């Protein structure tokens, strides 16, 4: 049973869903600190996240990261009113580290705990810094997720489209690996593409006729590899710009098409891929021309972070109260039911 919380001012957020160890302090909905310890250097040689290594690094980093977040915010644990922590979806071992520490702090300090869906954290991230009214359409794009949600109100989300195979961030990373650009690949492609011709190479734009707002990126890696091995390949910057344009085309068409169909004039774009400069430029320009207000989080809030978890937890605890301390981590935690 939920217990109501009369007033929550200071929230400590903890995020360990994948390979970033993060903590943040929120006071009255305003970010006071946000600390992220990245594991990119550890996983880079493997071309992707190794779950066992990720959970081990979380164990090593989480307490120092929390201490740093509290110190930057000039807040002590005694001043914290609630703990917000990611419970899923994500890597189970990673989730358990953050959730276990959050429960221990909540129990030791006698403060409430609120367990947050990682996807809801991303969905609400743009609302931290700007006023976006419900209802809105949300495009969540990252290495693990590519989905479209109709957000009617806080906690009322309807899936209208999702990837049927790879996520778009995964497509960026796989393409970057083929091109020898390292990991993570999205940022490298974005930078390289700025000096290239987006029309130099025609890469496929996969469509699913019966479900126009679903996505499929599994064939993209094959197309990039075929271009590289067929030779002679176009200049690397042109390849990067062309493959980026293909992926962005698919996202823009689906997101704005759904906004038109569902008659929602507001679109929030969040997740790691929302930092992509071409996606931001295209959606902002084309959204404006179609009467759709497009909101992005600032770059620091695009990738996994605990500020978005603290904010979502703060909104949730004010509306719904806190969670029991026996709440469990869920690697496949859904944000809602099956896609409409």
C-alpha positions in Angstrom: 0.0 0.0 0.0 1.2 3.5 -0.8 2.0 5.9 1.9 1.4 9.5 1.2 4.3 12.0 1.6 3.1 15.5 2.6 6.2 17.3 1.4 9.3 16.2 -0.4 11.9 18.8 -1.1 15.3 17.0 -1.5 15.5 13.8 -3.5 18.6 11.7 -4.0 18.5 9.9 -7.4 20.4 6.7 -8.2 20.8 5.2 -11.7 22.6 2.0 -12.5 20.5 0.4 -15.3 23.4 -0.3 -17.7 27.1 0.8 -17.6 26.9 4.3 -16.1 27.0 4.8 -12.4 25.0 8.0 -11.6 23.7 9.9 -8.6 22.0 13.3 -8.5 20.4 15.6 -6.0 17.1 17.4 -6.8 15.7 20.2 -4.6 12.1 21.3 -5.3 12.4 19.9 -8.9 15.6 21.7 -9.6 18.9 19.9 -10.3 21.5 20.7 -7.6 24.1 18.1 -8.7 24.4 15.3 -11.2 27.4 13.0 -11.3 27.9 10.2 -13.9 30.8 7.7 -13.8 31.2 6.3 -17.3 32.5 2.8 -18.2 33.1 3.5 -21.9 36.9 2.9 -21.5 36.3 -0.5 -19.9 33.8 -1.8 -22.5 35.2 -0.1 -25.6 37.6 -2.9 -26.5 34.6 -5.3 -26.5 32.5 -3.2 -28.8 29.6 -3.2 -26.3 28.7 -3.5 -22.7 29.8 -6.7 -20.8 27.2 -7.2 -18.1 29.6 -8.8 -15.5 32.1 -6.0 -15.8 29.4 -3.4 -15.6 28.0 -4.7 -12.3 31.5 -5.0 -10.9 32.3 -1.4 -11.7 29.0 -0.2 -10.2 30.0 -1.9 -6.9 33.3 -0.1 -7.0 31.9 3.3 -8.0 28.4 3.8 -6.5 29.3 5.0 -3.0 31.9 7.5 -4.2 29.5 8.8 -6.9 26.7 9.3 -4.3 29.1 11.1 -1.9 30.3 13.4 -4.7 26.7 14.2 -5.7 25.8 15.1 -2.1 29.0 17.1 -1.8 28.4 19.1 -5.0 24.8 19.9 -3.8 26.1 20.8 -0.3 23.5 18.4 1.1 24.0 15.7 3.8 22.1 12.4 3.9 20.2 13.8 6.9 18.7 16.5 4.7 17.4 14.0 2.0 13.7 13.6 2.1 13.4 10.6 -0.3 15.5 8.2 -2.5 14.6 7.6 -6.1 16.2 4.7 -7.9 15.9 2.9 -11.2 14.3 -0.6 -10.9 14.3 -1.5 -14.6 14.5 -2.1 -17.4 18.2 -2.8 -17.8 20.9 -5.3 -16.9 19.7 -7.2 -13.8 23.1 -7.3 -12.1 23.6 -3.5 -12.6 20.0 -2.8 -11.4 20.5 -4.8 -8.3 23.6 -2.8 -7.2 21.7 0.6 -7.4 18.5 -0.8 -5.9 20.3 -2.5 -3.0 22.2 0.6 -2.1 19.1 2.8 -2.3 17.1 0.5 0.0 20.0 0.5 2.5 20.1 4.3 2.5 16.3 4.6 2.8 16.2 2.1 5.6 19.1 3.6 7.5 17.9 7.2 7.2 14.2 6.4 7.7 13.2 8.1 4.4 10.8 6.8 1.7 11.9 5.0 -1.4 10.4 5.4 -4.9 11.3 2.9 -7.6 11.4 4.5 -11.1 11.1 3.0 -14.5 14.2 4.0 -16.5 12.1 4.8 -19.6 9.8 7.1 -17.6 12.9 8.9 -16.5 13.9 9.5 -20.1 10.4 10.4 -21.1 10.2 13.1 -18.4 13.7 14.4 -18.8 12.9 17.3 -21.1 10.4 18.5 -18.5 13.1 19.2 -16.0 14.3 22.3 -17.8 11.3 23.5 -19.7 7.5 23.6 -19.5 6.0 20.8 -21.6 2.3 20.2 -21.1 0.6 16.9 -21.3 -0.5 15.3 -23.6 2.6 14.9 -25.7 4.2 12.3 -27.9 7.5 10.9 -26.7 10.2 9.4 -29.0 12.7 7.4 -26.8 15.9 6.6 -28.7 18.9 5.0 -27.2 21.2 2.0 -27.5 18.6 -0.3 -25.9 15.3 1.3 -26.8 13.5 2.9 -29.8 9.9 3.6 -29.0 7.0 6.0 -29.5 4.7 6.7 -26.6 1.6 8.9 -26.3 1.9 10.5 -22.8 -1.5 11.6 -21.7 -0.6 12.5 -18.1 2.0 11.5 -15.5 2.0 7.7 -15.4 -0.5 7.3 -18.3 1.6 6.2 -21.3 0.4 4.3 -24.4 2.9 2.7 -26.8 2.2 3.5 -30.4 5.4 2.2 -31.9 8.6 0.4 -31.1 11.5 -1.4 -32.7 10.9 -5.0 -33.7 14.6 -5.8 -33.6 17.6 -3.6 -33.0 17.4 -0.2 -31.3 18.6 2.8 -33.3 21.5 3.5 -30.9 22.6 -0.1 -31.5 22.5 0.5 -35.3 24.8 3.5 -34.8 27.2 1.5 -32.7 27.3 -1.4 -35.1 27.9 0.8 -38.1 30.6 2.7 -36.3 32.4 -0.6 -35.4 32.3 -1.6 -39.1 33.8 1.7 -40.1 36.5 1.4 -37.4 35.3 4.4 -35.4 35.3 2.7 -32.0 32.7 2.6 -29.2 30.4 4.3 -28.4 29.8 5.0 -32.1 27.0 7.5 -32.1 29.0 10.5 -31.1 31.8 9.6 -33.5 29.5 9.3 -36.5 27.8 12.6 -35.6 31.1 14.4 -35.5 32.4 12.8 -38.7 29.1 13.3 -40.6 29.3 17.1 -40.3 32.0 17.1 -43.0 30.3 14.6 -45.3 27.6 14.5 -48.0 24.4 12.9 -46.7 23.3 12.0 -50.2 26.5 10.3 -51.2 25.4 6.7 -50.4 21.8 5.4 -50.5 21.3 3.3 -47.4 17.9 1.5 -46.8 15.1 3.1 -44.9 13.1 0.1 -43.5 9.3 0.5 -43.3 6.8 -1.8 -41.8 3.6 -1.3 -43.9 1.1 -2.6 -41.4 2.6 -0.7 -38.5 3.9 2.6 -39.7 5.3 3.7 -36.3 7.3 0.6 -35.6 11.0 0.5 -36.5 13.4 -2.1 -37.9 17.1 -1.6 -37.9 18.5 -5.2 -38.1 19.3 -5.0 -41.8 21.1 -1.7 -41.5 24.4 -3.2 -40.3 24.4 -5.6 -43.3 23.9 -2.7 -45.7 26.8 -0.8 -44.2 29.1 -3.8 -44.3 28.1 -4.6 -47.9 29.0 -1.0 -49.0 32.3 -1.1 -47.2 33.3 -4.6 -48.6 32.0 -4.0 -52.1 34.5 -1.3 -52.7 35.6 1.2 -53.6 33.8 2.8 -50.6 32.9 6.4 -50.6 34.9 8.8 -48.4 34.4 7.9 -44.7 32.8 11.3 -43.9 30.3 10.7 -46.7 29.5 7.2 -45.5 28.9 8.5 -41.9 26.7 11.4 -43.1 24.7 9.0 -45.4 24.1 6.3 -42.8 23.2 9.0 -40.2 20.7 10.6 -42.7 19.0 7.2 -43.3 18.5 6.5 -39.6 17.3 10.0 -38.9 14.9 9.9 -41.9 13.2 6.9 -40.3 12.9 8.5 -36.9 11.6 11.8 -38.2 9.0 10.3 -40.5 7.6 8.0 -37.8 7.6 10.6 -35.0 6.0 13.5 -36.9 3.6 11.1 -38.7 2.4 9.8 -35.3 2.1 13.4 -34.0 -0.2 14.2 -36.9 -2.3 11.1 -36.6 -2.8 11.4 -32.9 -3.3 15.2 -33.1 -0.7 16.0 -30.4 1.2 19.2 -31.2 4.0 18.5 -28.8 6.9 16.0 -29.2 9.5 15.1 -26.6 12.7 13.4 -27.9 14.9 11.7 -25.3 17.5 9.1 -24.7 21.1 9.0 -25.8 20.4 9.3 -29.5 18.5 12.5 -28.9 21.8 14.2 -28.5 22.5 13.6 -32.2 22.8 17.0 -33.9 21.2 16.0 -37.2 18.2 14.5 -35.5 17.8 17.7 -33.5 18.1 20.0 -36.6 15.7 17.9 -38.7 13.0 17.4 -36.1 13.1 21.0 -35.0 12.8 22.4 -38.5 10.3 19.9 -39.8 8.3 19.9 -36.6 8.0 23.7 -36.8 6.8 23.5 -40.4 4.1 21.1 -39.4 3.0 22.9 -36.3 4.6 20.5 -33.8 6.6 21.8 -30.8 9.6 19.6 -30.4 11.5 19.5 -27.0 14.8 17.9 -26.3 16.6 17.6 -23.0 20.0 19.4 -22.8 22.8 17.1 -23.8 23.8 16.3 -20.2 20.3 14.8 -19.7 20.2 12.8 -22.9 22.4 9.9 -21.9 21.7 7.8 -18.7 21.8 10.0 -15.7 20.3 10.1 -12.2 18.8 13.6 -12.4 16.0 12.3 -14.6 15.4 9.5 -12.1 15.3 11.9 -9.2 12.9 14.1 -11.1 10.6 11.2 -12.1 10.7 10.0 -8.5 9.9 13.4 -7.2 6.9 13.7 -9.5 5.8 10.2 -8.6 6.1 10.4 -4.9 4.1 13.7 -4.8 1.3 12.1 -6.8 1.3 8.4 -5.7 3.4 8.1 -2.5 6.4 5.9 -2.0 7.2 2.2 -2.6 7.7 -0.7 -0.2 11.3 -1.7 0.5 10.8 -5.2 -0.9 10.3 -3.8 -4.4 12.4 -5.9 -6.9 14.5 -5.1 -9.9 13.0 -6.1 -13.3 15.3 -6.4 -16.3 12.3 -6.3 -18.7 10.1 -3.8 -16.8 7.6 -2.4 -19.3 6.4 1.2 -19.3 2.9 0.1 -20.3 1.1 -2.7 -22.0 1.6 -4.0 -25.6 1.7 -1.5 -28.4 -1.6 -0.3 -29.7 
